Amino acid sequence: MINIGIILGSTRPNRVGRQVADWVAATASARTGAHYSLIDLADQNLPHLDEPNSPLFRQYQHDHTWQWSKIIDRLDGFVFVTAEYNHGIPGALKDAIDYLFHEWGNKAAGLVSYGIAGGNGAAFQLRQICGQLGVADVSRQVALNLRFEFENYSVFHPTEAHTGELNLVLDQVEAWSTALTPLRASVAPSQVA
């Protein structure tokens, strides 16, 4: 069975992202096509990027980077839950991505974004980053508008329509993650060591 990580990209106090990520995890747990795990960047204790070497060489100097590498390496795909800050992704998510390189490649990703305009600016930026890392971002997306889909901009009440949209994203992530399995298996050890 494939392993999909639901990565919560905001570490901001009082973030609404935890509600959204919990909803994604609860919806995913009812499915049988993959094993899903919630990865909250607030729990990873990653400081601002502090590795002296490029992640291309996988010569990490810090235990926190090795721990992060192990978490991402064991996954076959991702669902990024991202806020939009100033038309982009949160800095904590960008740092977490930039710590690694090989661990991301030949995997699939779905996007669940939220913000004043549905988080579409963050999703667009994240798609560019995924392309550079060799991550196949799926076409479906859940874009949640803080003004219209959150009570007082802070309480998310998912509807049946939201869950339907999310399941379409998860369908694609599972299918693409499975389809990319042979490609991940063909990567020579020298390319990831």
Backbone as JSON Lines, residues from 0, in Angstrom:
{"i":0,"aa":"M","n":[0.84,-1.18,0.0],"ca":[0.0,0.0,0.0],"c":[0.88,1.25,0.0]}
{"i":1,"aa":"I","n":[0.48,2.23,-0.77],"ca":[1.26,3.46,-0.83],"c":[1.03,4.32,0.41]}
{"i":2,"aa":"N","n":[2.03,5.15,0.72],"ca":[1.99,6.04,1.88],"c":[1.94,7.48,1.41]}
{"i":3,"aa":"I","n":[0.93,8.19,1.87],"ca":[0.73,9.59,1.5],"c":[0.84,10.44,2.76]}
{"i":4,"aa":"G","n":[1.67,11.48,2.7],"ca":[1.8,12.41,3.81],"c":[0.95,13.64,3.57]}
{"i":5,"aa":"I","n":[0.16,14.0,4.57],"ca":[-0.62,15.24,4.54],"c":[0.23,16.27,5.28]}
{"i":6,"aa":"I","n":[0.83,17.19,4.54],"ca":[1.8,18.12,5.12],"c":[1.12,19.46,5.39]}
{"i":7,"aa":"L","n":[1.0,19.79,6.66],"ca":[0.43,21.08,7.07],"c":[1.54,22.12,7.07]}
{"i":8,"aa":"G","n":[1.44,23.09,6.17],"ca":[2.54,24.0,5.9],"c":[2.61,25.27,6.73]}
{"i":9,"aa":"S","n":[1.61,25.56,7.52],"ca":[1.64,26.77,8.33],"c":[1.99,26.42,9.77]}
{"i":10,"aa":"T","n":[2.87,27.21,10.36],"ca":[3.22,27.03,11.78],"c":[2.73,28.22,12.61]}
{"i":11,"aa":"R","n":[1.98,29.09,12.02],"ca":[1.52,30.32,12.64],"c":[0.61,30.03,13.84]}
{"i":12,"aa":"P","n":[0.79,30.76,14.95],"ca":[-0.15,30.61,16.07],"c":[-1.57,30.95,15.61]}
{"i":13,"aa":"N","n":[-2.55,30.25,16.14],"ca":[-3.97,30.46,15.82],"c":[-4.3,30.2,14.35]}
{"i":14,"aa":"R","n":[-3.49,29.41,13.67],"ca":[-3.73,29.09,12.27],"c":[-5.02,28.29,12.11]}
{"i":15,"aa":"V","n":[-5.7,28.49,11.0],"ca":[-6.88,27.69,10.69],"c":[-6.47,26.41,9.96]}
{"i":16,"aa":"G","n":[-5.23,26.36,9.55],"ca":[-4.74,25.22,8.79],"c":[-4.88,23.9,9.51]}
{"i":17,"aa":"R","n":[-4.79,23.91,10.83],"ca":[-4.92,22.64,11.56],"c":[-6.31,22.05,11.4]}
{"i":18,"aa":"Q","n":[-7.33,22.91,11.39],"ca":[-8.69,22.42,11.16],"c":[-8.81,21.8,9.77]}
{"i":19,"aa":"V","n":[-8.23,22.47,8.8],"ca":[-8.29,21.98,7.42],"c":[-7.52,20.66,7.29]}
{"i":20,"aa":"A","n":[-6.33,20.61,7.87],"ca":[-5.53,19.38,7.79],"c":[-6.22,18.22,8.52]}
{"i":21,"aa":"D","n":[-6.85,18.5,9.65],"ca":[-7.59,17.44,10.36],"c":[-8.75,16.92,9.53]}
{"i":22,"aa":"W","n":[-9.42,17.82,8.82],"ca":[-10.51,17.41,7.93],"c":[-9.97,16.54,6.78]}
{"i":23,"aa":"V","n":[-8.84,16.96,6.2],"ca":[-8.22,16.17,5.13],"c":[-7.87,14.78,5.67]}
{"i":24,"aa":"A","n":[-7.25,14.73,6.85],"ca":[-6.85,13.45,7.44],"c":[-8.06,12.56,7.75]}
{"i":25,"aa":"A","n":[-9.12,13.17,8.28],"ca":[-10.33,12.38,8.59],"c":[-10.96,11.83,7.32]}
{"i":26,"aa":"T","n":[-11.01,12.64,6.29],"ca":[-11.58,12.19,5.01],"c":[-10.71,11.08,4.42]}
{"i":27,"aa":"A","n":[-9.4,11.27,4.46],"ca":[-8.48,10.28,3.9],"c":[-8.53,8.96,4.66]}
{"i":28,"aa":"S","n":[-8.74,9.03,5.97],"ca":[-8.74,7.81,6.78],"c":[-9.91,6.89,6.44]}
{"i":29,"aa":"A","n":[-10.94,7.42,5.82],"ca":[-12.09,6.6,5.42],"c":[-11.85,5.87,4.1]}
{"i":30,"aa":"R","n":[-10.74,6.15,3.47],"ca":[-10.42,5.56,2.17],"c":[-9.57,4.3,2.35]}
{"i":31,"aa":"T","n":[-9.52,3.47,1.33],"ca":[-8.77,2.21,1.44],"c":[-7.61,2.11,0.45]}
{"i":32,"aa":"G","n":[-7.39,3.15,-0.37],"ca":[-6.38,3.06,-1.42],"c":[-4.98,3.42,-1.01]}
{"i":33,"aa":"A","n":[-4.81,3.95,0.19],"ca":[-3.49,4.38,0.64],"c":[-3.5,4.54,2.15]}
{"i":34,"aa":"H","n":[-2.31,4.57,2.71],"ca":[-2.16,4.89,4.14],"c":[-1.78,6.37,4.22]}
{"i":35,"aa":"Y","n":[-2.53,7.14,4.98],"ca":[-2.29,8.58,5.12],"c":[-1.78,8.9,6.52]}
{"i":36,"aa":"S","n":[-0.85,9.84,6.59],"ca":[-0.37,10.32,7.89],"c":[-0.27,11.84,7.84]}
{"i":37,"aa":"L","n":[-0.65,12.46,8.94],"ca":[-0.62,13.92,9.05],"c":[0.75,14.34,9.58]}
{"i":38,"aa":"I","n":[1.39,15.25,8.86],"ca":[2.71,15.76,9.24],"c":[2.57,17.26,9.43]}
{"i":39,"aa":"D","n":[2.61,17.7,10.67],"ca":[2.47,19.1,11.01],"c":[3.86,19.7,11.13]}
{"i":40,"aa":"L","n":[4.18,20.68,10.29],"ca":[5.5,21.28,10.34],"c":[5.8,21.91,11.7]}
{"i":41,"aa":"A","n":[4.78,22.29,12.43],"ca":[4.99,22.86,13.77],"c":[5.61,21.83,14.72]}
{"i":42,"aa":"D","n":[5.45,20.55,14.42],"ca":[5.99,19.48,15.27],"c":[7.38,19.02,14.82]}
{"i":43,"aa":"Q","n":[7.88,19.52,13.71],"ca":[9.13,19.0,13.15],"c":[10.38,19.69,13.68]}
{"i":44,"aa":"N","n":[10.22,20.81,14.35],"ca":[11.36,21.54,14.94],"c":[12.46,21.84,13.92]}
{"i":45,"aa":"L","n":[12.05,22.23,12.73],"ca":[13.02,22.62,11.71],"c":[13.28,24.12,11.84]}
{"i":46,"aa":"P","n":[14.52,24.5,12.1],"ca":[14.82,25.94,12.13],"c":[14.86,26.48,10.7]}
{"i":47,"aa":"H","n":[15.09,27.8,10.56],"ca":[15.35,28.31,9.22],"c":[16.47,27.48,8.63]}
{"i":48,"aa":"L","n":[16.41,27.27,7.34],"ca":[17.36,26.39,6.66],"c":[18.79,26.65,7.14]}
{"i":49,"aa":"D","n":[19.37,25.62,7.75],"ca":[20.7,25.79,8.36],"c":[21.71,24.74,7.9]}
{"i":50,"aa":"E","n":[21.44,24.1,6.78],"ca":[22.38,23.12,6.24],"c":[23.43,23.83,5.38]}
{"i":51,"aa":"P","n":[24.72,23.58,5.61],"ca":[25.75,24.26,4.84],"c":[25.92,23.74,3.41]}
{"i":52,"aa":"N","n":[25.46,22.52,3.15],"ca":[25.64,21.93,1.81],"c":[24.31,21.89,1.07]}
{"i":53,"aa":"S","n":[24.4,21.87,-0.24],"ca":[23.21,21.74,-1.07],"c":[22.55,20.38,-0.79]}
{"i":54,"aa":"P","n":[21.21,20.33,-0.78],"ca":[20.55,19.04,-0.58],"c":[20.79,18.06,-1.72]}
{"i":55,"aa":"L","n":[21.31,18.54,-2.83],"ca":[21.64,17.64,-3.95],"c":[22.63,16.57,-3.53]}
{"i":56,"aa":"F","n":[23.5,16.9,-2.57],"ca":[24.54,15.97,-2.15],"c":[24.1,15.04,-1.01]}
{"i":57,"aa":"R","n":[23.01,15.37,-0.39],"ca":[22.47,14.58,0.73],"c":[23.54,14.33,1.8]}
{"i":58,"aa":"Q","n":[24.29,15.36,2.08],"ca":[25.32,15.31,3.12],"c":[24.89,16.22,4.28]}
{"i":59,"aa":"Y","n":[23.81,15.82,4.92],"ca":[23.22,16.64,5.96],"c":[24.09,16.65,7.21]}
{"i":60,"aa":"Q","n":[24.16,17.8,7.84],"ca":[24.99,17.98,9.03],"c":[24.2,17.93,10.33]}
{"i":61,"aa":"H","n":[22.88,18.05,10.25],"ca":[22.07,18.18,11.46],"c":[21.08,17.02,11.6]}
{"i":62,"aa":"D","n":[20.88,16.59,12.84],"ca":[19.94,15.51,13.11],"c":[18.52,15.85,12.65]}
{"i":63,"aa":"H","n":[18.11,17.12,12.84],"ca":[16.75,17.48,12.43],"c":[16.56,17.3,10.93]}
{"i":64,"aa":"T","n":[17.6,17.51,10.15],"ca":[17.49,17.31,8.7],"c":[17.39,15.83,8.37]}
{"i":65,"aa":"W","n":[18.21,15.02,9.03],"ca":[18.13,13.56,8.8],"c":[16.77,13.02,9.19]}
{"i":66,"aa":"Q","n":[16.21,13.5,10.28],"ca":[14.87,13.04,10.7],"c":[13.83,13.44,9.66]}
{"i":67,"aa":"W","n":[13.92,14.68,9.18],"ca":[13.0,15.17,8.16],"c":[13.16,14.35,6.87]}
{"i":68,"aa":"S","n":[14.39,14.06,6.5],"ca":[14.68,13.25,5.32],"c":[14.0,11.88,5.42]}
{"i":69,"aa":"K","n":[14.11,11.25,6.56],"ca":[13.5,9.92,6.75],"c":[11.98,9.98,6.61]}
{"i":70,"aa":"I","n":[11.37,11.03,7.15],"ca":[9.91,11.17,7.07],"c":[9.47,11.29,5.62]}
{"i":71,"aa":"I","n":[10.11,12.17,4.88],"ca":[9.71,12.42,3.49],"c":[10.1,11.26,2.58]}
{"i":72,"aa":"D","n":[11.26,10.66,2.82],"ca":[11.75,9.56,1.97],"c":[10.8,8.37,1.96]}
{"i":73,"aa":"R","n":[10.15,8.07,3.07],"ca":[9.29,6.88,3.16],"c":[7.93,7.08,2.49]}
{"i":74,"aa":"L","n":[7.63,8.31,2.09],"ca":[6.33,8.6,1.49],"c":[6.36,8.42,-0.02]}
{"i":75,"aa":"D","n":[5.18,8.08,-0.57],"ca":[5.02,7.92,-2.01],"c":[4.31,9.11,-2.65]}
{"i":76,"aa":"G","n":[3.73,9.95,-1.83],"ca":[3.01,11.11,-2.33],"c":[2.64,12.03,-1.19]}
{"i":77,"aa":"F","n":[2.06,13.17,-1.56],"ca":[1.78,14.21,-0.57],"c":[0.45,14.9,-0.86]}
{"i":78,"aa":"V","n":[-0.13,15.42,0.19],"ca":[-1.2,16.41,0.08],"c":[-0.7,17.6,0.89]}
{"i":79,"aa":"F","n":[-0.41,18.7,0.2],"ca":[0.04,19.9,0.88],"c":[-1.18,20.72,1.29]}
{"i":80,"aa":"V","n":[-1.27,21.03,2.57],"ca":[-2.29,21.94,3.08],"c":[-1.57,23.25,3.34]}
{"i":81,"aa":"T","n":[-1.86,24.25,2.51],"ca":[-1.1,25.48,2.59],"c":[-1.96,26.72,2.72]}
{"i":82,"aa":"A","n":[-1.53,27.6,3.58],"ca":[-2.09,28.94,3.66],"c":[-1.5,29.77,2.53]}
{"i":83,"aa":"E","n":[-2.12,30.92,2.29],"ca":[-1.52,31.89,1.38],"c":[-1.16,33.12,2.19]}
{"i":84,"aa":"Y","n":[0.14,33.44,2.18],"ca":[0.63,34.64,2.83],"c":[1.25,35.51,1.74]}
{"i":85,"aa":"N","n":[0.69,36.71,1.53],"ca":[1.23,37.64,0.54],"c":[1.41,36.99,-0.84]}
{"i":86,"aa":"H","n":[0.41,36.23,-1.23],"ca":[0.33,35.59,-2.54],"c":[1.35,34.46,-2.71]}
{"i":87,"aa":"G","n":[1.84,33.9,-1.61],"ca":[2.79,32.81,-1.68],"c":[2.59,31.83,-0.55]}
{"i":88,"aa":"I","n":[3.44,30.81,-0.51],"ca":[3.36,29.8,0.54],"c":[4.03,30.3,1.82]}
{"i":89,"aa":"P","n":[3.69,29.75,2.96],"ca":[4.35,30.13,4.21],"c":[5.85,29.84,4.15]}
{"i":90,"aa":"G","n":[6.62,30.69,4.81],"ca":[8.07,30.52,4.84],"c":[8.49,29.19,5.43]}
{"i":91,"aa":"A","n":[7.75,28.72,6.45],"ca":[8.08,27.43,7.08],"c":[7.96,26.28,6.08]}
{"i":92,"aa":"L","n":[6.96,26.35,5.22],"ca":[6.79,25.3,4.2],"c":[7.91,25.38,3.17]}
{"i":93,"aa":"K","n":[8.25,26.57,2.75],"ca":[9.34,26.72,1.78],"c":[10.65,26.2,2.35]}
{"i":94,"aa":"D","n":[10.95,26.55,3.61],"ca":[12.16,26.03,4.25],"c":[12.14,24.5,4.33]}
{"i":95,"aa":"A","n":[11.01,23.94,4.75],"ca":[10.91,22.47,4.88],"c":[11.14,21.79,3.54]}
{"i":96,"aa":"I","n":[10.62,22.37,2.48],"ca":[10.84,21.81,1.16],"c":[12.31,21.93,0.78]}
{"i":97,"aa":"D","n":[12.9,23.1,1.01],"ca":[14.27,23.37,0.57],"c":[15.34,22.58,1.32]}
{"i":98,"aa":"Y","n":[15.01,22.05,2.48],"ca":[15.97,21.21,3.21],"c":[16.38,19.99,2.39]}
{"i":99,"aa":"L","n":[15.48,19.51,1.53],"ca":[15.69,18.23,0.85],"c":[15.6,18.41,-0.66]}
{"i":100,"aa":"F","n":[16.03,17.4,-1.38],"ca":[15.85,17.4,-2.84],"c":[15.4,16.02,-3.32]}
{"i":101,"aa":"H","n":[16.28,15.04,-3.25],"ca":[15.99,13.7,-3.79],"c":[14.76,13.06,-3.15]}
{"i":102,"aa":"E","n":[14.53,13.35,-1.89],"ca":[13.43,12.72,-1.16],"c":[12.06,13.08,-1.74]}
{"i":103,"aa":"W","n":[11.96,14.19,-2.44],"ca":[10.69,14.65,-3.0],"c":[10.4,14.02,-4.37]}
{"i":104,"aa":"G","n":[11.4,13.68,-5.12],"ca":[11.24,13.36,-6.53],"c":[10.46,12.11,-6.85]}
{"i":105,"aa":"N","n":[9.84,12.12,-8.03],"ca":[9.08,10.99,-8.57],"c":[7.93,10.57,-7.67]}
{"i":106,"aa":"K","n":[7.32,11.56,-7.07],"ca":[6.14,11.35,-6.22],"c":[5.05,12.31,-6.68]}
{"i":107,"aa":"A","n":[3.84,12.08,-6.23],"ca":[2.71,12.92,-6.62],"c":[2.29,13.81,-5.46]}
{"i":108,"aa":"A","n":[1.65,14.93,-5.79],"ca":[1.17,15.84,-4.76],"c":[-0.17,16.44,-5.15]}
{"i":109,"aa":"G","n":[-1.03,16.55,-4.16],"ca":[-2.28,17.28,-4.3],"c":[-2.22,18.51,-3.42]}
{"i":110,"aa":"L","n":[-3.06,19.5,-3.75],"ca":[-3.03,20.76,-3.03],"c":[-4.38,21.1,-2.42]}
{"i":111,"aa":"V","n":[-4.33,21.49,-1.15],"ca":[-5.48,22.05,-0.46],"c":[-5.01,23.4,0.06]}
{"i":112,"aa":"S","n":[-5.55,24.47,-0.5],"ca":[-5.09,25.81,-0.15],"c":[-6.22,26.6,0.49]}
{"i":113,"aa":"Y","n":[-5.83,27.59,1.26],"ca":[-6.83,28.47,1.86],"c":[-6.25,29.87,2.0]}
{"i":114,"aa":"G","n":[-7.15,30.84,1.9],"ca":[-6.75,32.24,2.01],"c":[-7.9,33.12,1.58]}
{"i":115,"aa":"I","n":[-7.67,34.42,1.55],"ca":[-8.72,35.37,1.19],"c":[-9.24,35.09,-0.22]}
{"i":116,"aa":"A","n":[-8.4,34.66,-1.11],"ca":[-8.81,34.32,-2.47],"c":[-8.68,32.82,-2.73]}
{"i":117,"aa":"G","n":[-8.85,32.03,-1.7],"ca":[-8.78,30.58,-1.85],"c":[-7.38,30.01,-1.82]}
{"i":118,"aa":"G","n":[-6.39,30.86,-1.59],"ca":[-5.02,30.37,-1.54],"c":[-4.44,30.02,-2.9]}
{"i":119,"aa":"N","n":[-5.04,30.55,-3.96],"ca":[-4.59,30.18,-5.3],"c":[-3.19,30.67,-5.64]}
{"i":120,"aa":"G","n":[-2.79,31.82,-5.07],"ca":[-1.43,32.29,-5.29],"c":[-0.41,31.34,-4.69]}
{"i":121,"aa":"A","n":[-0.7,30.85,-3.49],"ca":[0.19,29.87,-2.86],"c":[0.21,28.58,-3.65]}
{"i":122,"aa":"A","n":[-0.95,28.15,-4.13],"ca":[-1.01,26.91,-4.91],"c":[-0.2,27.05,-6.2]}
{"i":123,"aa":"F","n":[-0.31,28.2,-6.85],"ca":[0.46,28.43,-8.07],"c":[1.96,28.35,-7.78]}
{"i":124,"aa":"Q","n":[2.39,29.0,-6.71],"ca":[3.81,28.97,-6.35],"c":[4.25,27.54,-6.02]}
{"i":125,"aa":"L","n":[3.42,26.82,-5.28],"ca":[3.76,25.46,-4.89],"c":[3.85,24.54,-6.11]}
{"i":126,"aa":"R","n":[3.02,24.76,-7.11],"ca":[3.09,23.97,-8.34],"c":[4.43,24.2,-9.05]}
{"i":127,"aa":"Q","n":[4.91,25.45,-9.06],"ca":[6.21,25.74,-9.66],"c":[7.32,25.0,-8.92]}
{"i":128,"aa":"I","n":[7.27,24.99,-7.6],"ca":[8.28,24.32,-6.8],"c":[8.22,22.81,-7.04]}
{"i":129,"aa":"C","n":[7.02,22.26,-7.08],"ca":[6.87,20.82,-7.34],"c":[7.5,20.45,-8.67]}
{"i":130,"aa":"G","n":[7.27,21.25,-9.69],"ca":[7.85,20.96,-11.0],"c":[9.36,20.91,-10.95]}
{"i":131,"aa":"Q","n":[9.97,21.83,-10.21],"ca":[11.42,21.86,-10.11],"c":[11.97,20.63,-9.39]}
{"i":132,"aa":"L","n":[11.2,20.1,-8.45],"ca":[11.64,18.95,-7.66],"c":[11.28,17.6,-8.28]}
{"i":133,"aa":"G","n":[10.58,17.61,-9.4],"ca":[10.16,16.35,-10.01],"c":[8.98,15.72,-9.3]}
{"i":134,"aa":"V","n":[8.14,16.56,-8.7],"ca":[6.91,16.11,-8.05],"c":[5.77,16.36,-9.04]}
{"i":135,"aa":"A","n":[4.98,15.34,-9.3],"ca":[3.84,15.46,-10.21],"c":[2.64,15.99,-9.44]}
{"i":136,"aa":"D","n":[2.38,17.29,-9.58],"ca":[1.22,17.86,-8.9],"c":[-0.03,17.56,-9.73]}
{"i":137,"aa":"V","n":[-1.04,17.06,-9.08],"ca":[-2.26,16.66,-9.78],"c":[-3.1,17.88,-10.11]}
{"i":138,"aa":"S","n":[-3.97,17.74,-11.09],"ca":[-4.73,18.89,-11.58],"c":[-5.83,19.36,-10.64]}
{"i":139,"aa":"R","n":[-6.45,18.44,-9.92],"ca":[-7.53,18.82,-9.0],"c":[-6.94,19.54,-7.81]}
{"i":140,"aa":"Q","n":[-7.73,20.43,-7.23],"ca":[-7.29,21.21,-6.07],"c":[-8.51,21.61,-5.25]}
{"i":141,"aa":"V","n":[-8.34,21.7,-3.95],"ca":[-9.35,22.29,-3.08],"c":[-8.83,23.67,-2.7]}
{"i":142,"aa":"A","n":[-9.61,24.7,-3.02],"ca":[-9.25,26.09,-2.71],"c":[-10.34,26.68,-1.82]}
{"i":143,"aa":"L","n":[-9.98,26.96,-0.57],"ca":[-10.95,27.4,0.43],"c":[-10.8,28.91,0.68]}
{"i":144,"aa":"N","n":[-11.91,29.62,0.55],"ca":[-11.92,31.06,0.72],"c":[-12.25,31.41,2.17]}
{"i":145,"aa":"L","n":[-11.33,32.1,2.83],"ca":[-11.52,32.47,4.24],"c":[-12.77,33.32,4.46]}
{"i":146,"aa":"R","n":[-13.12,34.16,3.51],"ca":[-14.27,35.05,3.68],"c":[-15.59,34.3,3.63]}
{"i":147,"aa":"F","n":[-15.68,33.31,2.76],"ca":[-16.97,32.68,2.5],"c":[-17.11,31.28,3.07]}
{"i":148,"aa":"E","n":[-16.0,30.62,3.37],"ca":[-16.09,29.22,3.78],"c":[-15.61,28.99,5.23]}
{"i":149,"aa":"F","n":[-15.32,30.08,5.92],"ca":[-14.91,30.01,7.32],"c":[-15.76,30.99,8.11]}
{"i":150,"aa":"E","n":[-16.3,30.53,9.2],"ca":[-17.06,31.42,10.08],"c":[-16.08,32.38,10.77]}
{"i":151,"aa":"N","n":[-16.35,33.68,10.66],"ca":[-15.48,34.71,11.25],"c":[-14.02,34.55,10.82]}
{"i":152,"aa":"Y","n":[-13.8,34.09,9.62],"ca":[-12.46,33.89,9.07],"c":[-11.63,32.86,9.84]}
{"i":153,"aa":"S","n":[-12.26,32.12,10.73],"ca":[-11.46,31.27,11.62],"c":[-11.99,29.87,11.88]}
{"i":154,"aa":"V","n":[-13.25,29.6,11.59],"ca":[-13.8,28.28,11.89],"c":[-14.28,27.64,10.58]}
{"i":155,"aa":"F","n":[-13.67,26.52,10.24],"ca":[-14.0,25.84,8.99],"c":[-15.06,24.79,9.24]}
{"i":156,"aa":"H","n":[-16.14,24.88,8.47],"ca":[-17.22,23.9,8.51],"c":[-17.31,23.26,7.12]}
{"i":157,"aa":"P","n":[-16.6,22.14,6.91],"ca":[-16.62,21.54,5.57],"c":[-18.01,21.05,5.19]}
{"i":158,"aa":"T","n":[-18.34,21.23,3.94],"ca":[-19.61,20.78,3.41],"c":[-19.41,19.47,2.64]}
{"i":159,"aa":"E","n":[-20.51,18.9,2.23],"ca":[-20.44,17.69,1.4],"c":[-19.73,17.98,0.08]}
{"i":160,"aa":"A","n":[-19.94,19.19,-0.45],"ca":[-19.27,19.57,-1.69],"c":[-17.76,19.66,-1.49]}
{"i":161,"aa":"H","n":[-17.32,20.22,-0.36],"ca":[-15.88,20.27,-0.06],"c":[-15.29,18.86,-0.02]}
{"i":162,"aa":"T","n":[-15.99,17.96,0.66],"ca":[-15.5,16.59,0.8],"c":[-15.46,15.89,-0.56]}
{"i":163,"aa":"G","n":[-16.45,16.16,-1.4],"ca":[-16.44,15.61,-2.75],"c":[-15.22,16.09,-3.53]}
{"i":164,"aa":"E","n":[-14.92,17.4,-3.44],"ca":[-13.74,17.95,-4.12],"c":[-12.47,17.32,-3.59]}
{"i":165,"aa":"L","n":[-12.38,17.19,-2.27],"ca":[-11.19,16.6,-1.67],"c":[-11.0,15.16,-2.13]}
{"i":166,"aa":"N","n":[-12.07,14.39,-2.19],"ca":[-11.94,13.0,-2.64],"c":[-11.45,12.9,-4.08]}
{"i":167,"aa":"L","n":[-11.81,13.87,-4.92],"ca":[-11.27,13.88,-6.29],"c":[-9.76,14.13,-6.27]}
{"i":168,"aa":"V","n":[-9.31,15.03,-5.39],"ca":[-7.87,15.27,-5.25],"c":[-7.18,13.99,-4.78]}
{"i":169,"aa":"L","n":[-7.74,13.36,-3.75],"ca":[-7.14,12.14,-3.2],"c":[-7.14,11.0,-4.22]}
{"i":170,"aa":"D","n":[-8.19,10.9,-5.03],"ca":[-8.21,9.9,-6.11],"c":[-7.0,10.08,-7.02]}
{"i":171,"aa":"Q","n":[-6.76,11.33,-7.41],"ca":[-5.64,11.58,-8.32],"c":[-4.29,11.35,-7.64]}
{"i":172,"aa":"V","n":[-4.16,11.77,-6.4],"ca":[-2.88,11.57,-5.69],"c":[-2.58,10.08,-5.56]}
{"i":173,"aa":"E","n":[-3.58,9.3,-5.2],"ca":[-3.37,7.85,-5.07],"c":[-3.01,7.24,-6.43]}
{"i":174,"aa":"A","n":[-3.72,7.61,-7.48],"ca":[-3.47,7.03,-8.81],"c":[-2.06,7.4,-9.3]}
{"i":175,"aa":"W","n":[-1.69,8.67,-9.18],"ca":[-0.38,9.11,-9.66],"c":[0.74,8.56,-8.79]}
{"i":176,"aa":"S","n":[0.54,8.5,-7.49],"ca":[1.57,7.94,-6.61],"c":[1.82,6.48,-6.95]}
{"i":177,"aa":"T","n":[0.75,5.75,-7.22],"ca":[0.88,4.35,-7.61],"c":[1.56,4.22,-8.97]}
{"i":178,"aa":"A","n":[1.16,5.06,-9.92],"ca":[1.73,5.0,-11.27],"c":[3.23,5.32,-11.26]}
{"i":179,"aa":"L","n":[3.68,6.17,-10.34],"ca":[5.08,6.56,-10.29],"c":[5.96,5.57,-9.51]}
{"i":180,"aa":"T","n":[5.38,4.53,-8.94],"ca":[6.14,3.55,-8.17],"c":[7.31,2.96,-8.96]}
{"i":181,"aa":"P","n":[7.12,2.51,-10.21],"ca":[8.27,1.96,-10.94],"c":[9.38,2.99,-11.17]}
{"i":182,"aa":"L","n":[9.01,4.23,-11.36],"ca":[10.02,5.28,-11.56],"c":[10.84,5.5,-10.29]}
{"i":183,"aa":"R","n":[10.16,5.5,-9.15],"ca":[10.9,5.64,-7.87],"c":[11.81,4.44,-7.66]}
{"i":184,"aa":"A","n":[11.36,3.26,-8.02],"ca":[12.14,2.04,-7.83],"c":[13.36,1.99,-8.76]}
{"i":185,"aa":"S","n":[13.29,2.71,-9.89],"ca":[14.4,2.65,-10.86],"c":[15.52,3.62,-10.55]}
{"i":186,"aa":"V","n":[15.34,4.49,-9.56],"ca":[16.39,5.45,-9.22],"c":[17.55,4.71,-8.59]}
{"i":187,"aa":"A","n":[18.73,4.86,-9.18],"ca":[19.92,4.16,-8.69],"c":[20.32,4.68,-7.33]}
{"i":188,"aa":"P","n":[20.83,3.8,-6.45],"ca":[21.27,4.23,-5.11],"c":[22.24,5.4,-5.13]}
{"i":189,"aa":"S","n":[23.09,5.47,-6.16],"ca":[24.06,6.58,-6.22],"c":[23.37,7.91,-6.42]}
{"i":190,"aa":"Q","n":[22.15,7.89,-6.93],"ca":[21.43,9.13,-7.17],"c":[20.77,9.65,-5.9]}
{"i":191,"aa":"V","n":[20.63,8.82,-4.89],"ca":[19.96,9.25,-3.66],"c":[20.84,9.13,-2.44]}
{"i":192,"aa":"A","n":[22.08,8.73,-2.6],"ca":[22.96,8.58,-1.44],"c":[23.8,9.82,-1.22]}
